[in-house]
Amino acid sequence: MNLLATLVKNAERMMTYATATKDGIELTFADGRKGLIPFSDIAEIGNPEDLVSIELPNPYLVSIRSSKEEAVELPWDFVRHYCDASYQPMVTAIATAGMQSLGKRIISMRKAAGMTQAELAQAAGIGRVTQSRIERGEQSPRYETLMMIAKALGRPAAELLVGERS
């Protein structure tokens, strides 16, 4: 018998279960990972006796209410980073790949425009070292910087972010 398994797309983002334990709020994600946020780290609650309710209004948010009528909402990404030490390296790797991909697109467009790194940096109003770091994928540009680079290249900013579609 050949068994196949499938996982819901973006299951690592979806919370399926939240419950109070004596130590804190235990959360379960759709991909099976679990974690605990201690009450001591939720300032609005502080200790288990102050907890009135826990709700998952949607798979991406935990709502917690205290006896003092204080409410706190914890988004999935905060919970995942907090509860799952293996998640941060994965997110960092994705961010690094994105910065490197952006850098390669900028290099390609700069060369197609016949510009040197220094010329593009000057036209964009940024330092050459900053331009170099962005192109090497070592630095993520601020929104304003990205807009200035796109303008200096005479290209839409969206093309820098996603490239040309094939």
PyMOL CGO cylinders between C-alpha atoms (Angstrom):
from pymol import cmd
from pymol.cgo import CYLINDER

trace = [
    CYLINDER, 0.00, 0.00, 0.00, 1.40, 3.40, -1.01, 0.3, 1, 1, 1, 1, 1, 1,
    CYLINDER, 1.40, 3.40, -1.01, 0.57, 6.12, 1.53, 0.3, 1, 1, 1, 1, 1, 1,
    CYLINDER, 0.57, 6.12, 1.53, 0.86, 9.78, 0.65, 0.3, 1, 1, 1, 1, 1, 1,
    CYLINDER, 0.86, 9.78, 0.65, 0.85, 12.65, 3.10, 0.3, 1, 1, 1, 1, 1, 1,
    CYLINDER, 0.85, 12.65, 3.10, 0.08, 16.25, 2.46, 0.3, 1, 1, 1, 1, 1, 1,
    CYLINDER, 0.08, 16.25, 2.46, 0.40, 19.30, 4.64, 0.3, 1, 1, 1, 1, 1, 1,
    CYLINDER, 0.40, 19.30, 4.64, -1.80, 22.36, 4.45, 0.3, 1, 1, 1, 1, 1, 1,
    CYLINDER, -1.80, 22.36, 4.45, 0.00, 25.18, 2.68, 0.3, 1, 1, 1, 1, 1, 1,
    CYLINDER, 0.00, 25.18, 2.68, 1.31, 27.71, 5.23, 0.3, 1, 1, 1, 1, 1, 1,
    CYLINDER, 1.31, 27.71, 5.23, 0.48, 25.35, 8.12, 0.3, 1, 1, 1, 1, 1, 1,
    CYLINDER, 0.48, 25.35, 8.12, 3.43, 26.80, 10.02, 0.3, 1, 1, 1, 1, 1, 1,
    CYLINDER, 3.43, 26.80, 10.02, 1.44, 30.04, 10.25, 0.3, 1, 1, 1, 1, 1, 1,
    CYLINDER, 1.44, 30.04, 10.25, -1.84, 28.60, 11.47, 0.3, 1, 1, 1, 1, 1, 1,
    CYLINDER, -1.84, 28.60, 11.47, -2.59, 28.05, 15.12, 0.3, 1, 1, 1, 1, 1, 1,
    CYLINDER, -2.59, 28.05, 15.12, -5.08, 25.28, 15.77, 0.3, 1, 1, 1, 1, 1, 1,
    CYLINDER, -5.08, 25.28, 15.77, -5.22, 25.03, 19.53, 0.3, 1, 1, 1, 1, 1, 1,
    CYLINDER, -5.22, 25.03, 19.53, -4.57, 27.25, 22.55, 0.3, 1, 1, 1, 1, 1, 1,
    CYLINDER, -4.57, 27.25, 22.55, -4.97, 26.23, 26.15, 0.3, 1, 1, 1, 1, 1, 1,
    CYLINDER, -4.97, 26.23, 26.15, -3.93, 27.46, 29.56, 0.3, 1, 1, 1, 1, 1, 1,
    CYLINDER, -3.93, 27.46, 29.56, -1.61, 25.29, 31.62, 0.3, 1, 1, 1, 1, 1, 1,
    CYLINDER, -1.61, 25.29, 31.62, -0.22, 26.01, 35.06, 0.3, 1, 1, 1, 1, 1, 1,
    CYLINDER, -0.22, 26.01, 35.06, 2.90, 27.43, 33.37, 0.3, 1, 1, 1, 1, 1, 1,
    CYLINDER, 2.90, 27.43, 33.37, 1.41, 29.51, 30.55, 0.3, 1, 1, 1, 1, 1, 1,
    CYLINDER, 1.41, 29.51, 30.55, -0.42, 29.42, 27.25, 0.3, 1, 1, 1, 1, 1, 1,
    CYLINDER, -0.42, 29.42, 27.25, 0.30, 26.28, 25.22, 0.3, 1, 1, 1, 1, 1, 1,
    CYLINDER, 0.30, 26.28, 25.22, -0.20, 26.66, 21.48, 0.3, 1, 1, 1, 1, 1, 1,
    CYLINDER, -0.20, 26.66, 21.48, -0.33, 24.13, 18.67, 0.3, 1, 1, 1, 1, 1, 1,
    CYLINDER, -0.33, 24.13, 18.67, 0.23, 24.88, 15.00, 0.3, 1, 1, 1, 1, 1, 1,
    CYLINDER, 0.23, 24.88, 15.00, -1.31, 23.07, 12.02, 0.3, 1, 1, 1, 1, 1, 1,
    CYLINDER, -1.31, 23.07, 12.02, 2.07, 21.52, 11.21, 0.3, 1, 1, 1, 1, 1, 1,
    CYLINDER, 2.07, 21.52, 11.21, 2.12, 19.81, 14.62, 0.3, 1, 1, 1, 1, 1, 1,
    CYLINDER, 2.12, 19.81, 14.62, 4.63, 22.09, 16.35, 0.3, 1, 1, 1, 1, 1, 1,
    CYLINDER, 4.63, 22.09, 16.35, 3.80, 23.16, 19.90, 0.3, 1, 1, 1, 1, 1, 1,
    CYLINDER, 3.80, 23.16, 19.90, 5.11, 25.77, 22.23, 0.3, 1, 1, 1, 1, 1, 1,
    CYLINDER, 5.11, 25.77, 22.23, 4.50, 27.55, 25.50, 0.3, 1, 1, 1, 1, 1, 1,
    CYLINDER, 4.50, 27.55, 25.50, 4.42, 31.24, 26.36, 0.3, 1, 1, 1, 1, 1, 1,
    CYLINDER, 4.42, 31.24, 26.36, 4.87, 31.62, 30.14, 0.3, 1, 1, 1, 1, 1, 1,
    CYLINDER, 4.87, 31.62, 30.14, 2.34, 33.81, 31.94, 0.3, 1, 1, 1, 1, 1, 1,
    CYLINDER, 2.34, 33.81, 31.94, 5.25, 35.79, 33.35, 0.3, 1, 1, 1, 1, 1, 1,
    CYLINDER, 5.25, 35.79, 33.35, 6.06, 36.92, 29.78, 0.3, 1, 1, 1, 1, 1, 1,
    CYLINDER, 6.06, 36.92, 29.78, 2.52, 38.17, 29.12, 0.3, 1, 1, 1, 1, 1, 1,
    CYLINDER, 2.52, 38.17, 29.12, 2.44, 41.42, 31.12, 0.3, 1, 1, 1, 1, 1, 1,
    CYLINDER, 2.44, 41.42, 31.12, -1.33, 41.83, 30.81, 0.3, 1, 1, 1, 1, 1, 1,
    CYLINDER, -1.33, 41.83, 30.81, -1.90, 38.47, 32.50, 0.3, 1, 1, 1, 1, 1, 1,
    CYLINDER, -1.90, 38.47, 32.50, 1.05, 37.97, 34.85, 0.3, 1, 1, 1, 1, 1, 1,
    CYLINDER, 1.05, 37.97, 34.85, -0.28, 34.90, 36.62, 0.3, 1, 1, 1, 1, 1, 1,
    CYLINDER, -0.28, 34.90, 36.62, -2.79, 32.13, 35.80, 0.3, 1, 1, 1, 1, 1, 1,
    CYLINDER, -2.79, 32.13, 35.80, -5.42, 33.41, 38.25, 0.3, 1, 1, 1, 1, 1, 1,
    CYLINDER, -5.42, 33.41, 38.25, -5.81, 36.59, 36.20, 0.3, 1, 1, 1, 1, 1, 1,
    CYLINDER, -5.81, 36.59, 36.20, -6.66, 34.72, 32.98, 0.3, 1, 1, 1, 1, 1, 1,
    CYLINDER, -6.66, 34.72, 32.98, -10.34, 34.93, 31.98, 0.3, 1, 1, 1, 1, 1, 1,
    CYLINDER, -10.34, 34.93, 31.98, -10.35, 33.69, 28.38, 0.3, 1, 1, 1, 1, 1, 1,
    CYLINDER, -10.35, 33.69, 28.38, -8.28, 32.46, 25.47, 0.3, 1, 1, 1, 1, 1, 1,
    CYLINDER, -8.28, 32.46, 25.47, -9.70, 32.55, 21.95, 0.3, 1, 1, 1, 1, 1, 1,
    CYLINDER, -9.70, 32.55, 21.95, -8.48, 31.79, 18.45, 0.3, 1, 1, 1, 1, 1, 1,
    CYLINDER, -8.48, 31.79, 18.45, -10.76, 34.14, 16.44, 0.3, 1, 1, 1, 1, 1, 1,
    CYLINDER, -10.76, 34.14, 16.44, -8.88, 32.99, 13.36, 0.3, 1, 1, 1, 1, 1, 1,
    CYLINDER, -8.88, 32.99, 13.36, -5.89, 30.70, 12.75, 0.3, 1, 1, 1, 1, 1, 1,
    CYLINDER, -5.89, 30.70, 12.75, -3.47, 33.62, 12.84, 0.3, 1, 1, 1, 1, 1, 1,
    CYLINDER, -3.47, 33.62, 12.84, -4.33, 35.30, 16.13, 0.3, 1, 1, 1, 1, 1, 1,
    CYLINDER, -4.33, 35.30, 16.13, -4.67, 34.40, 19.82, 0.3, 1, 1, 1, 1, 1, 1,
    CYLINDER, -4.67, 34.40, 19.82, -6.80, 36.73, 21.95, 0.3, 1, 1, 1, 1, 1, 1,
    CYLINDER, -6.80, 36.73, 21.95, -6.28, 36.62, 25.70, 0.3, 1, 1, 1, 1, 1, 1,
    CYLINDER, -6.28, 36.62, 25.70, -8.32, 38.53, 28.29, 0.3, 1, 1, 1, 1, 1, 1,
    CYLINDER, -8.32, 38.53, 28.29, -7.48, 39.13, 31.95, 0.3, 1, 1, 1, 1, 1, 1,
    CYLINDER, -7.48, 39.13, 31.95, -9.73, 39.60, 34.98, 0.3, 1, 1, 1, 1, 1, 1,
    CYLINDER, -9.73, 39.60, 34.98, -8.71, 43.28, 34.88, 0.3, 1, 1, 1, 1, 1, 1,
    CYLINDER, -8.71, 43.28, 34.88, -10.40, 43.48, 31.46, 0.3, 1, 1, 1, 1, 1, 1,
    CYLINDER, -10.40, 43.48, 31.46, -7.03, 43.87, 29.79, 0.3, 1, 1, 1, 1, 1, 1,
    CYLINDER, -7.03, 43.87, 29.79, -6.79, 42.20, 26.40, 0.3, 1, 1, 1, 1, 1, 1,
    CYLINDER, -6.79, 42.20, 26.40, -3.76, 41.11, 24.46, 0.3, 1, 1, 1, 1, 1, 1,
    CYLINDER, -3.76, 41.11, 24.46, -3.62, 39.81, 20.91, 0.3, 1, 1, 1, 1, 1, 1,
    CYLINDER, -3.62, 39.81, 20.91, -0.71, 37.63, 19.90, 0.3, 1, 1, 1, 1, 1, 1,
    CYLINDER, -0.71, 37.63, 19.90, -0.18, 37.25, 16.13, 0.3, 1, 1, 1, 1, 1, 1,
    CYLINDER, -0.18, 37.25, 16.13, 0.98, 33.91, 14.73, 0.3, 1, 1, 1, 1, 1, 1,
    CYLINDER, 0.98, 33.91, 14.73, 4.49, 35.13, 13.84, 0.3, 1, 1, 1, 1, 1, 1,
    CYLINDER, 4.49, 35.13, 13.84, 5.20, 36.35, 17.38, 0.3, 1, 1, 1, 1, 1, 1,
    CYLINDER, 5.20, 36.35, 17.38, 3.91, 33.07, 18.81, 0.3, 1, 1, 1, 1, 1, 1,
    CYLINDER, 3.91, 33.07, 18.81, 5.85, 30.95, 16.32, 0.3, 1, 1, 1, 1, 1, 1,
    CYLINDER, 5.85, 30.95, 16.32, 9.13, 32.77, 16.93, 0.3, 1, 1, 1, 1, 1, 1,
    CYLINDER, 9.13, 32.77, 16.93, 8.58, 32.61, 20.66, 0.3, 1, 1, 1, 1, 1, 1,
    CYLINDER, 8.58, 32.61, 20.66, 7.57, 28.95, 20.81, 0.3, 1, 1, 1, 1, 1, 1,
    CYLINDER, 7.57, 28.95, 20.81, 9.69, 27.35, 18.11, 0.3, 1, 1, 1, 1, 1, 1,
    CYLINDER, 9.69, 27.35, 18.11, 13.46, 27.85, 18.15, 0.3, 1, 1, 1, 1, 1, 1,
    CYLINDER, 13.46, 27.85, 18.15, 13.76, 26.10, 14.77, 0.3, 1, 1, 1, 1, 1, 1,
    CYLINDER, 13.76, 26.10, 14.77, 11.59, 28.72, 13.06, 0.3, 1, 1, 1, 1, 1, 1,
    CYLINDER, 11.59, 28.72, 13.06, 13.95, 31.72, 13.32, 0.3, 1, 1, 1, 1, 1, 1,
    CYLINDER, 13.95, 31.72, 13.32, 16.78, 30.14, 11.27, 0.3, 1, 1, 1, 1, 1, 1,
    CYLINDER, 16.78, 30.14, 11.27, 14.28, 29.27, 8.52, 0.3, 1, 1, 1, 1, 1, 1,
    CYLINDER, 14.28, 29.27, 8.52, 12.93, 32.84, 8.43, 0.3, 1, 1, 1, 1, 1, 1,
    CYLINDER, 12.93, 32.84, 8.43, 16.48, 34.22, 8.38, 0.3, 1, 1, 1, 1, 1, 1,
    CYLINDER, 16.48, 34.22, 8.38, 17.42, 31.94, 5.47, 0.3, 1, 1, 1, 1, 1, 1,
    CYLINDER, 17.42, 31.94, 5.47, 14.37, 33.08, 3.49, 0.3, 1, 1, 1, 1, 1, 1,
    CYLINDER, 14.37, 33.08, 3.49, 15.17, 36.75, 4.17, 0.3, 1, 1, 1, 1, 1, 1,
    CYLINDER, 15.17, 36.75, 4.17, 18.80, 36.26, 3.13, 0.3, 1, 1, 1, 1, 1, 1,
    CYLINDER, 18.80, 36.26, 3.13, 17.76, 34.56, -0.11, 0.3, 1, 1, 1, 1, 1, 1,
    CYLINDER, 17.76, 34.56, -0.11, 15.37, 37.45, -0.81, 0.3, 1, 1, 1, 1, 1, 1,
    CYLINDER, 15.37, 37.45, -0.81, 18.06, 40.08, -0.25, 0.3, 1, 1, 1, 1, 1, 1,
    CYLINDER, 18.06, 40.08, -0.25, 20.48, 38.19, -2.50, 0.3, 1, 1, 1, 1, 1, 1,
    CYLINDER, 20.48, 38.19, -2.50, 17.85, 37.84, -5.22, 0.3, 1, 1, 1, 1, 1, 1,
    CYLINDER, 17.85, 37.84, -5.22, 17.10, 41.58, -5.05, 0.3, 1, 1, 1, 1, 1, 1,
    CYLINDER, 17.10, 41.58, -5.05, 20.82, 42.35, -5.23, 0.3, 1, 1, 1, 1, 1, 1,
    CYLINDER, 20.82, 42.35, -5.23, 21.23, 40.20, -8.35, 0.3, 1, 1, 1, 1, 1, 1,
    CYLINDER, 21.23, 40.20, -8.35, 18.28, 41.92, -10.06, 0.3, 1, 1, 1, 1, 1, 1,
    CYLINDER, 18.28, 41.92, -10.06, 19.72, 45.35, -9.27, 0.3, 1, 1, 1, 1, 1, 1,
    CYLINDER, 19.72, 45.35, -9.27, 23.13, 44.33, -10.64, 0.3, 1, 1, 1, 1, 1, 1,
    CYLINDER, 23.13, 44.33, -10.64, 21.52, 43.01, -13.81, 0.3, 1, 1, 1, 1, 1, 1,
    CYLINDER, 21.52, 43.01, -13.81, 19.47, 46.19, -14.33, 0.3, 1, 1, 1, 1, 1, 1,
    CYLINDER, 19.47, 46.19, -14.33, 22.42, 48.43, -13.49, 0.3, 1, 1, 1, 1, 1, 1,
    CYLINDER, 22.42, 48.43, -13.49, 24.62, 46.68, -16.04, 0.3, 1, 1, 1, 1, 1, 1,
    CYLINDER, 24.62, 46.68, -16.04, 21.83, 46.77, -18.64, 0.3, 1, 1, 1, 1, 1, 1,
    CYLINDER, 21.83, 46.77, -18.64, 21.64, 50.53, -18.06, 0.3, 1, 1, 1, 1, 1, 1,
    CYLINDER, 21.64, 50.53, -18.06, 25.41, 50.79, -18.58, 0.3, 1, 1, 1, 1, 1, 1,
    CYLINDER, 25.41, 50.79, -18.58, 26.02, 52.17, -15.10, 0.3, 1, 1, 1, 1, 1, 1,
    CYLINDER, 26.02, 52.17, -15.10, 28.76, 51.51, -12.60, 0.3, 1, 1, 1, 1, 1, 1,
    CYLINDER, 28.76, 51.51, -12.60, 27.96, 50.92, -8.97, 0.3, 1, 1, 1, 1, 1, 1,
    CYLINDER, 27.96, 50.92, -8.97, 29.24, 54.41, -8.12, 0.3, 1, 1, 1, 1, 1, 1,
    CYLINDER, 29.24, 54.41, -8.12, 27.11, 56.01, -10.85, 0.3, 1, 1, 1, 1, 1, 1,
    CYLINDER, 27.11, 56.01, -10.85, 23.95, 54.26, -9.67, 0.3, 1, 1, 1, 1, 1, 1,
    CYLINDER, 23.95, 54.26, -9.67, 24.67, 55.14, -6.04, 0.3, 1, 1, 1, 1, 1, 1,
    CYLINDER, 24.67, 55.14, -6.04, 25.17, 58.80, -6.96, 0.3, 1, 1, 1, 1, 1, 1,
    CYLINDER, 25.17, 58.80, -6.96, 22.04, 58.89, -9.13, 0.3, 1, 1, 1, 1, 1, 1,
    CYLINDER, 22.04, 58.89, -9.13, 20.03, 57.28, -6.32, 0.3, 1, 1, 1, 1, 1, 1,
    CYLINDER, 20.03, 57.28, -6.32, 21.48, 59.61, -3.68, 0.3, 1, 1, 1, 1, 1, 1,
    CYLINDER, 21.48, 59.61, -3.68, 22.97, 56.85, -1.55, 0.3, 1, 1, 1, 1, 1, 1,
    CYLINDER, 22.97, 56.85, -1.55, 26.52, 55.90, -0.64, 0.3, 1, 1, 1, 1, 1, 1,
    CYLINDER, 26.52, 55.90, -0.64, 28.48, 53.53, -2.85, 0.3, 1, 1, 1, 1, 1, 1,
    CYLINDER, 28.48, 53.53, -2.85, 29.16, 51.26, 0.13, 0.3, 1, 1, 1, 1, 1, 1,
    CYLINDER, 29.16, 51.26, 0.13, 25.42, 51.03, 0.78, 0.3, 1, 1, 1, 1, 1, 1,
    CYLINDER, 25.42, 51.03, 0.78, 24.83, 50.26, -2.91, 0.3, 1, 1, 1, 1, 1, 1,
    CYLINDER, 24.83, 50.26, -2.91, 27.50, 47.56, -2.76, 0.3, 1, 1, 1, 1, 1, 1,
    CYLINDER, 27.50, 47.56, -2.76, 25.97, 45.97, 0.35, 0.3, 1, 1, 1, 1, 1, 1,
    CYLINDER, 25.97, 45.97, 0.35, 22.52, 45.92, -1.24, 0.3, 1, 1, 1, 1, 1, 1,
    CYLINDER, 22.52, 45.92, -1.24, 23.88, 44.33, -4.42, 0.3, 1, 1, 1, 1, 1, 1,
    CYLINDER, 23.88, 44.33, -4.42, 25.73, 41.66, -2.42, 0.3, 1, 1, 1, 1, 1, 1,
    CYLINDER, 25.73, 41.66, -2.42, 22.56, 40.87, -0.49, 0.3, 1, 1, 1, 1, 1, 1,
    CYLINDER, 22.56, 40.87, -0.49, 24.10, 41.92, 2.81, 0.3, 1, 1, 1, 1, 1, 1,
    CYLINDER, 24.10, 41.92, 2.81, 21.69, 44.78, 3.47, 0.3, 1, 1, 1, 1, 1, 1,
    CYLINDER, 21.69, 44.78, 3.47, 17.99, 45.19, 2.90, 0.3, 1, 1, 1, 1, 1, 1,
    CYLINDER, 17.99, 45.19, 2.90, 17.20, 48.64, 1.54, 0.3, 1, 1, 1, 1, 1, 1,
    CYLINDER, 17.20, 48.64, 1.54, 14.64, 50.88, 3.20, 0.3, 1, 1, 1, 1, 1, 1,
    CYLINDER, 14.64, 50.88, 3.20, 11.55, 51.59, 1.12, 0.3, 1, 1, 1, 1, 1, 1,
    CYLINDER, 11.55, 51.59, 1.12, 12.76, 55.09, 0.23, 0.3, 1, 1, 1, 1, 1, 1,
    CYLINDER, 12.76, 55.09, 0.23, 16.14, 53.74, -0.88, 0.3, 1, 1, 1, 1, 1, 1,
    CYLINDER, 16.14, 53.74, -0.88, 14.50, 51.10, -3.06, 0.3, 1, 1, 1, 1, 1, 1,
    CYLINDER, 14.50, 51.10, -3.06, 12.35, 53.81, -4.70, 0.3, 1, 1, 1, 1, 1, 1,
    CYLINDER, 12.35, 53.81, -4.70, 15.42, 55.97, -5.37, 0.3, 1, 1, 1, 1, 1, 1,
    CYLINDER, 15.42, 55.97, -5.37, 17.31, 53.03, -6.93, 0.3, 1, 1, 1, 1, 1, 1,
    CYLINDER, 17.31, 53.03, -6.93, 14.33, 52.19, -9.15, 0.3, 1, 1, 1, 1, 1, 1,
    CYLINDER, 14.33, 52.19, -9.15, 14.00, 55.82, -10.24, 0.3, 1, 1, 1, 1, 1, 1,
    CYLINDER, 14.00, 55.82, -10.24, 17.75, 56.06, -10.98, 0.3, 1, 1, 1, 1, 1, 1,
    CYLINDER, 17.75, 56.06, -10.98, 17.47, 52.90, -13.12, 0.3, 1, 1, 1, 1, 1, 1,
    CYLINDER, 17.47, 52.90, -13.12, 14.33, 54.19, -14.84, 0.3, 1, 1, 1, 1, 1, 1,
    CYLINDER, 14.33, 54.19, -14.84, 12.48, 51.01, -13.83, 0.3, 1, 1, 1, 1, 1, 1,
    CYLINDER, 12.48, 51.01, -13.83, 9.35, 50.40, -11.77, 0.3, 1, 1, 1, 1, 1, 1,
    CYLINDER, 9.35, 50.40, -11.77, 10.09, 49.46, -8.18, 0.3, 1, 1, 1, 1, 1, 1,
    CYLINDER, 10.09, 49.46, -8.18, 7.90, 46.36, -8.55, 0.3, 1, 1, 1, 1, 1, 1,
    CYLINDER, 7.90, 46.36, -8.55, 10.33, 45.09, -11.18, 0.3, 1, 1, 1, 1, 1, 1,
    CYLINDER, 10.33, 45.09, -11.18, 13.17, 45.32, -8.65, 0.3, 1, 1, 1, 1, 1, 1,
    CYLINDER, 13.17, 45.32, -8.65, 11.16, 43.30, -6.16, 0.3, 1, 1, 1, 1, 1, 1,
    CYLINDER, 11.16, 43.30, -6.16, 9.73, 40.57, -8.35, 0.3, 1, 1, 1, 1, 1, 1,
    CYLINDER, 9.73, 40.57, -8.35, 11.70, 40.79, -11.56, 0.3, 1, 1, 1, 1, 1, 1,
    CYLINDER, 11.70, 40.79, -11.56, 10.28, 40.19, -14.99, 0.3, 1, 1, 1, 1, 1, 1,
    CYLINDER, 10.28, 40.19, -14.99, 7.68, 37.50, -15.37, 0.3, 1, 1, 1, 1, 1, 1,
    CYLINDER, 7.68, 37.50, -15.37, 8.33, 34.78, -17.85, 0.3, 1, 1, 1, 1, 1, 1,
]
cmd.load_cgo(trace, "trace")
